[in-house]
Structures are given as structure tokens and as C-alpha cells.
């Protein structure tokens, strides 16, 4: 069977995007806050808009952005700004509040007549942050998806090289505490570094969604970097290393278990990590960074899982592990388990699948 024999045609993928996104937007008509989980959905929704041209999707994200005044956390007093974990308005420098800037910048750049008010807060926050001496802003792996693309998107808008310099400084810090050279995977945060923390069977515990965040985040960063950017090759090499490591732990059914290297720790399918991985692999193939012959079979299996198991008849995306920070033994994840960030990850993967099929026919 050819590598891509089980992959759909473009029309089928558009139908899947429509089914999934219409279901989400119809069942969630009221704009949510600007925190990480709805913001992660909007990163997928914007990509769905880009490939479908469906204005309803852009309108939906704009309504969310307007409801949140194109801001994340809204504190005005910079002396109160924090970046540990917090859901109140003084955690302005915490990445879970900064991911919203990705969509605000996208809306700004997609509009013919650009309105600087849409990125005013993003510029204020990120330029203040870059003016500090701290480098430990991204102390958990999720933050790499939340904020790395904000840095490259703002670089593209402003041309300010400091965004790329600080991106590398912050990521270097993250790598120093989260990246495991032997496994070429990321721990979720310092609490989960082996051997201090171990999986149920005494192994290194690498969380699937956590590694999905960094794999997808690197794809977004590399996409926006200039070809001659100082550290571009370094990021590409890390992306390739992750691709190779993740391929080895994919289950025969196409998904990745919640604890990547210990299948028995929290067995069964999980969609958010699998969707982020699928997006990353497809993006890498589409952009000539990952070898098609090697990685398309990985995508074939994961896409089959996403569309034949995770996707439900009504358009709901199931088997999404709930909000958390680790694989939890005994936690129930089933066809009814869905979440905004999981739908966003699914839309990223589906949009990149559309692009793959579009390129294939050129």
C-alpha cells in the first residue's frame, strides 16, 4: 500500500474541519477568557480559517479577542507582574496568559487595514519582559508552545531582533532543566525529572501533551524564522530529534499513550498529544524538513486514529485528556472526553493535512 493510500482527499479534509469546528462553535457561542486553554483552541481555529477561507471562523476568533480587549492578564501595575503559576490579572508575564497574543497578532496580520490597537498589549508586555534580566520565564514545557510563537510573530511584525535573541535565551534555560539528552524528549517541568520522579514502572515519565506542546511550538517558530536566523539550524535539529524519538513510541493503533515511554502507566488513546504530533510531522514534511518516506507512515496511522476513533459522529473530538500536567494512572479518558485545546490541536493537524494534499497535487 502506498504511504499515503489511507489519507483523504482535500474535500474530505475540508469536510472534517467543518464538522469539527462547526460543532465546537455552535456548542460554545459565548467567548471565553484569554487563558491558555481557549487560546490554544483559537490557534487551531485561525489555521482552519487560513485553509478554508470560512469567514465565520475569523469572526469567531475576533469576537473572542474583542471580548478580552486584545489582552491577556490585564494588570496595569508592572511592579505586580508575575510569571509563576497564576490565573489572576497580575500574572501578566505567565505564558498561559500570553498565548492569546498569537491569535491577536494573526488577526492583525490577516486584516488588510492593520489596527495597531490589536497588538498594543502584546508589544507592551513582551517588550517589558525582554527588558528584564530574567531568563526563566518558560519553566514548564507547555509554555514553549504558549509563547515561543509570540516571539517570532512579533519579530515578523516589528523586525526587532531582540525577540529572536530573547527567544533563544529563554529556550536555552528551558532546555537546561526540561530536555533529556538520552531520550531526546522533554519532561513537563522540574518536578518530573528522572530519577526524582518516575512512572508507575520506574521509567522516565514523559507526558505526551507536554511533548506535543514543544513539537508543535518548534514547527511554528521555524516557520516564522528568517532563513538566515542565527539559531534556525539548532531549532531544526531539535525538531528532527523529537520527530525521531516520538516515532519510536507511537502505538500500532496510531496514538501515543499519555506517558510516552511507559504504556502501562496510563494506557489507552489520547488525542491532544497525538494531534499536536500529527501537526508537527505534517508541517515538517510539507516544509521539506522531515523525510516523507520515513514519517508519512507515522502520519498515516495517527490520522487514521484521529479521524476514525477520536472524531465522533456529531463532530466532537474525543479521548482528550482533561486539563492537568501529567499522565494520571486510572484517569478515565474516553469518547466523551473533549476540550477546547484538544479541538485546537485537531484543527492544526487537519489544516496541515489539507496543505499536504494541496502540495501533493501541485
Secondary structure, DSSP 8 states (H G I E B T S, - for coil): --TTTTS--HHHHHHHHHHHHHHHHHH--S---SSHHHHHHHHHHHHHHHHH--HHHHHHHHHHHHHTTT-SS----GGG---SS--STT-TTSHHHHTHHHHHHHHHHHSSS--THHHHHHHHHHHHHHTSS---S--BTHHHHHHHHHHHHHHHHH--THHHHHHHHHHHHHHHHHEETTTTEE-SBGGG-TTTS--TTSS---BHHHHHHHHHHHHHHHHHS-TT-TTHHHHHHHHHHHHHHHHHH--TTS---SBTT-TTTS-S--HHHHHHHHHHHHHHHHTTSS-HHHHHHHHHHHHHHIIIIIB-TTS-B-----S-SS--TT----TT---HHHHHHHHHHHHHHHHHHHHHT-
